[in-house]
Amino acid sequence: NAGVTQTPKFRILKIGQSMTLQCTQDMNHNYMYWYRQDPGMGLKLIYYSVGAGITDKGEVPNGYNVSRSTTEDFPLRLELAAPSQTSVYFCASSYFGRTGGSYEQYFGPGTRLTVT
Amino acid sequence: GIQVEQSPPDLILQEGANSTLRCNFSDSVNNLQWFHQNPWGQLINLFYIPSGTKQNGRLSATTVATERYSLLYISSSQTTDSGVYFCAGGGAQKLVFGQGTRLTINP
C-alpha cells in the first residue's frame, strides 16, 4: 500500500490564482481530512469527509472547498489564493465502522504552498 | 471545543538522556495520538493511545483518560529523535493538535 499520497509537493501561486491539491488513499478508509500547518504551529482542521458525497467544515474552512466523489480521493480547492493561505497542507485518512477499525489517522507527506 | 496543551514547549538534551513529554486535554477523547515531525516536515505516527500504556522500542506512552493527560517517554535519546512531537486528541471527525514540543538532542 502507498498509504496517503499528495500532489504536488511544492507550489508557488500568485495572489488571486486558483489550484487544487490532490489527495488519494489506497487503504479503503472511509474518513478523510485536510489540515493546514502554519510555521511553528500545530495542525488545524480545514475540512473532513465521512464517506463519498459527505463533507463538513472543520476549524478553518474559509477560502477552501472540497468534494468527495470516490472513497479514494479528497481534493482541496483554493479559489482565490491569498497570502494568508501560505502554509503546509496535510491530508489524512482513517477507518471506523461497524466492522471495526479505530479513530487513528494516517497522514500524507504534505504540500508546501506559497502565495505571493 | 476541546483544547490540547503540551509541555514543555522546548527541550534540549544530550544524547543518551531520557525525557518525558506531557499532553493535557480539556475534555474526554476517543482518539489520542502522538506524532513525531521530523526536520523534513514528515509526520510519523508514534502511538494511537486513547487509554492505557504502549511501548515501541525506546519510546513508550501512557494515557490516563480519567485525568485527561498523556505522557510520552523517550529513553536513551539519539540525535535522530530531534524534531517536534505533537499530541492530538478528539474523536472520529475532529482531531485537535497541541502546539508541540520541540526536542533537540545534541551529540
Interface residues (C-beta under 8 A of the other chain):
Chain A: Y31 Y33 Y35 M41 G42 L43 K44 L45 Y48 V50 D56 G58 E59 V88 F90 S94 F96 S102 Y103 E104 Q105 Y106 F107 P109 G110 R112
Chain B: G1 V4 N30 N31 Q33 F35 G41 Q42 L43 N45 Y48 P50 F86 A88 G90 G91 A92 Q93 K94 L95 V96 F97 G98 Q99 G100
